[in-house]
Amino acid sequence: MGKFLAAIDEETDGIRSVLMFALLCILEDISYTRKDGQYLRWDHRSGRRQGKKVFNKGIIPSFDSAMRLKLKDIVSDIAETATQHELFPQKNVKRGEMRLHRGSCLDVLPKLRASSYDCIFTSPPYCNRYDYTRTYALELALLGVDEEHLLNLRQQMLSCTVENRAKDLLGICPKWSPAISAAEQQEILRMVLRYLEEQNARDLLNNTGIPRMVKGYFYEMACVIFECARVLKRGAPLMMVNDNVRYAGASIPVDIILSEIACELGFAIETILVLPNGKGNSSQQMGAHGRDALRKCVYIWRRT
């Protein structure tokens, strides 16, 4: 792999980007790991300590074969887009401009122009303790992210893990007072936070950081919703994919809480689409409190 990376440095920027993209795509396939929920599971051949159930991810392709196959896929994808751009092509239709912003949504959204977007479609992190810096540890290591940068990255992201500390939201953007107020006054959220604090005081939570994480998630999401309302044109839709969660036996209706906050911040609720197959719970939750399917939803809100 070292020779491969050295070869990348000698190529043009375009080729370097394609090769690096292909490498990131195959990184998990050629490793002794597999993404499993919020963690990486180690194959028994890795030499790492195994749990009660030994994990075998099956055939691990060689670097050369995996890279050739991925590059072949990329070439095929590019060839197809060269011959057909859309199902019903229209003349004189200007295509949208694509821009990638590097940074947390909490930092980027306040810098976007107001009333300038026709639609927002988003799938934010869920309030489920998933730490994506762990899930994508391989990719981050390849990109040169060290331990210090990893901790900073985890803190900058939307609070969804127990490692997240409380953010100074008004320090990030002083204009977010209405968003914070909407979260503070949301009655269901206040009940949820009271319950979690009570369970924490009775030592019934498996991590003392859960109440802080849940509060941070909804307060930060309120700020995100506030910014979405600001940058959308009137009548424009916001579509969001999100799941409800469960802690200490209590199902938290994320869909209802966020939708009611959205109503306070400039949106009308058009519909909440519920997937027919509910989401399961963690083994700890099911063992202690039984099975309780949670709603997996798509919210459709419209800027008023």
Secondary structure, DSSP 4 states (H G I P E B T S, - for coil): -HHHHHHHHHS-HHHHHHHHHHHHHHTTTTSSEEEETTEEEEPGGG-PPP-SS---------HHHHHHHHHHHHHHHHHHHHH-S-SS--TTPPPPPP----S-HHHHGGGSPTT-BS-EEE-PPPSS---HHHHTHHHHHHTT--HHHHHHHHHHS-S-STTPPPP-HHHH-GGGHHHHHHHHT-HHHHHHHHHHHHHHHTT-SS-TTHHHHHHHHHHHHHHHHHHHHHHBPTT-EEEEEEE-EEETTEEE-HHHHHHHHHHHTTEEEEEEEE-SSPB---HHHHHHH----B-EEEEEEEE-
